[in-house]
Amino acid sequence: MDIKKTALTYNFDGDGNTTAITVSLSGNDGADYLNANMSITAEDLTDGQTFDNLTMKDITTIARAKLAKATAVKE
């Protein structure tokens, strides 16, 4: 399924610091549709990553990985 980023929203605290980034993802494959909002928080970042040094590509990659983990079949 081809999943595209459709929106990206930054969330800030009262001091203007980024607290999370919400990525909207959407895709379809025939009759199957997917719409998801993945919220990236500090816990999703690896060592050395901060909200200030993430590129849009980095943010999308993290959101896609989080979506894959969230939708994986748990046995």
C-alpha positions in Angstrom: 0.0 0.0 0.0 1.3 3.4 -0.9 1.0 5.5 2.2 1.4 9.3 1.9 1.9 12.0 4.4 -1.1 14.4 4.2 -0.4 16.8 7.1 2.2 17.6 9.7 1.4 19.5 12.9 3.8 20.8 15.6 2.6 21.0 19.2 4.3 23.5 21.5 4.3 24.2 25.2 3.8 27.6 26.8 7.5 28.5 26.3 7.4 27.7 22.6 9.3 24.4 22.8 8.1 21.5 20.6 6.5 18.8 22.6 5.2 16.6 19.8 4.7 16.4 16.1 1.6 14.8 14.7 1.8 13.3 11.2 -1.3 12.4 9.2 -0.8 9.4 6.9 -3.2 8.1 4.3 -3.2 5.3 1.7 -5.3 2.9 -0.2 -4.9 -0.3 -2.1 -8.1 -1.2 -4.0 -10.9 -1.4 -1.5 -8.5 -1.2 1.5 -8.0 2.2 3.1 -5.8 3.5 5.8 -5.9 6.9 7.6 -3.8 7.4 10.7 -2.5 10.2 12.9 0.8 9.3 14.5 2.0 11.5 17.3 5.8 11.6 17.6 7.0 12.5 21.1 10.5 12.8 22.7 10.3 9.1 23.6 10.2 8.2 19.9 13.5 10.0 19.1 16.9 8.2 19.1 20.0 9.5 20.9 21.2 12.7 19.4 17.8 13.5 17.8 15.9 16.6 18.9 12.7 18.1 17.5 14.8 21.0 16.3 17.2 18.9 14.2 14.7 16.6 12.5 14.1 17.0 8.8 10.6 16.4 7.3 12.0 13.1 5.9 13.2 12.1 9.4 9.8 12.9 10.9 7.9 10.9 8.2 10.3 7.9 8.7 9.6 7.9 12.4 5.9 8.2 11.9 5.8 5.3 9.3 7.8 3.1 11.7 5.5 3.9 14.5 2.5 3.1 12.3 4.0 -0.2 11.3 4.6 -1.2 14.9 1.1 -0.1 15.9 -0.5 -2.2 13.2 1.7 -5.3 13.3 -0.1 -8.5 14.1 0.5 -9.4 17.7 0.4 -13.1 18.4 
